[in-house]
Amino acid sequence: MIAAALISMSAMAQVQFGAKVGFDMTNFWGENVQHKMKPGYQVGVLMEAKLADRFAIAPEVVFAAQGGKSELFGDFDLLGIHVDGKDATYTTNYVNVPVMLKFYATPNFSIDLGPQVGFNVYSKYSVEDVDDAVDMKDHTKTVDFGVGLGATYSLTENAFVQARYTMGLTKAFENGEAKNGNIQVAFGWKF
């Protein structure tokens, strides 16, 4: 019955497809986690199905360059380079699949909320002035669950801008308490 209801709703819904590209500021958060923001980017595709005048559901598939930075402290050397005070950069790229429920406060402005699942595709750790990056794939969890909250403003019938914060709910690495955080600003086009 649920499947039949979903199929009939989607048949009645106004469906649009689109693409988006954007700028991200990402970091890790959690207890005893001190990370600075790392600039990144996102690019992806989306679908929006208007379920009623004020409600829509919008699943996306987005590649996001995420991660974070931290300053190293301590009197030790890494590969022959003194690292005290140098920045360490974690680059953890994901294919994210958010499913946003959109509430249209006005015909051009929606408040967006929904879950996200991310699949890690790349995980490296590098230190300032050290040429070799360390592969962290075996120490990074493959799947990341989170929740996103944001807003979308339609500039025209097709063009839109979007701002969102996605907070990871699960640990990003096998060890430690770090979870993903992602501030996103994107521009998109619906077809």
N, C-alpha and C positions, 0 to 999 in steps of 0.2 A: 504494500500500500504506500509506504514511504517513497519507494522508487517511482511508482506511478505518479505520485503527487509532485515529485521533483521534476520528472519528465514533462508533465503538463504545465508546471510553472515555468520551466525554461522555454517551452514552446510558446507561451504567452509573453514571455519577457522580451524586452527590447535589448538585443545583444550587440555590443560593439567590441572590436578588437583594437589593439594599439601597441605602441612601443614607447619606451622611456629611456632616458639617459640622465645621469645625475652625479652630483658631488656628495661624498660621504665624509664624515669625521667619526672615526671609530676608536674604541678603546676597550679595555677589559675592566670589569668592576667586580666587587665582592669583598668579603672580609679579608683584611690585610693585603689587599691588592692596590698597588699604587702605580697606575699607568697613566701616561699622558696620551692626548689625542693624536691619531695618525690620519693624515688625509688619504682618501681613497676615492673610488668611483663605482658606479653601478651602471649596468645596461641590461635591459630585459624587455619582455613582452607581457601583455596583459589582456584580460578579457573582463568586460563589465556587463553584467546582466541586471537590468532594472527590474526589480520585482514588484514595485509599487511606485507611486509618485515620489515618495521620499526615501525609499530604500533600494539599495542595490547590493549585489555581491560581486567582488572583484578579485579573482585569483590571478596571481602573477608568477612568472618564472624569471628570476633576476640573478645575474652574475654580479657579485659584490666583492671588491678588493677590501678586505677588512684587516684588523689587527690592532696593535697598540705599540706604544713606546715606553721605555722606562730607563731611568738613569742608574748606571751600575755604581755601587759603592764597595769599597774594600781595597786593600792593597794586594792585588794579585794580577798576574799577567795571563793573557789569552793569546795563544799562538805567538808569543814573544812581544806582545804589545801591552803596555800598561793601560788598564781599562777603567781605573777609578775616575768617575765623573763623565764617562762617555755614555752616549745613548745606545741602548739595545732596541732593535726593532723586530717585532713579531709581525709577519705577514701571513695571514690566514684567510685564504680566499674561499668563498662559498658559492654554491648555487642555492639560492633561497627561494622558497615557495610560500609566500604569504597569501592568506585568504582573508581579505578585508571585507567587513560588513560596513557599508557606507550609508550614513544618514544625511540626507540632503536638507540642511537648514534653510537654504534658498535654492533656486534652480541652478545656480552656478557654484555653490559652496557646499562641500560635504565634510563631515567629521568621520574619520575612518578608524576602525578598531578591528583587530583580529589576530589569530594565531599565525605563527610562521615556523616552518621546518627548514633547516639549512643542511646542506651536504658539503662537507669539507673536501676540497679538491686540491688544495695546495697549502703547505704549512712550513715556513722557514723562519729561522732566527738569525739575525745578523747584528754585528757590533760595528759601530762607527770606526773607520780606519782599518777594518779587517776585511780583506777581500773575500774570504770564503764564508758562505752562509751555511748554517747547520740545518739539515733536514729534520723537521719536527713531526713529520707525518705519523710516525709510530707512537708519538706522545700526544697527538691531538685526537679528540673524539670525532668520529666520523659524522655523527648526526647531532645537530644543535636545535633545541626547541626554544621558541621565544614568543613574545607578544608585541604587536606594534600598535601605536597610537599616533594619529596624525590628521592632516587635513588636505583636501584637494580643492583648488580653485580653477574653474573653467574660464580660460581667457577668450575662447571662441567656441563654436560648436565642436571643434575637433581638438584644439590646443589646450593644454592644462599645465599648471604647476602644482607641485606636491611637496609637502614637508612631513617628515615622519621620524619618530624615535622608536627603534626596536630594541627591546631589552631581552637579553638571553636569560632563560630560566634554568638551563642546565650548564654544567661545567664544560668549558671549552677544551681543557687538557685532562689527561689521565691523572696527573698530580696537581694539587693546588686548588684554589677556590675561584680562579678567574672565570668570568662569564662575559659573553660578548655584549657590547653596547654599540649602537649605530645611529648617528644623527644623519638623516638623508634629506637632500633637497634635489628634486628632479624636475625635468621638463619632459612632457610627453605629447603624443599625438594619437588620437583615436580615429580609426578608419570607418 
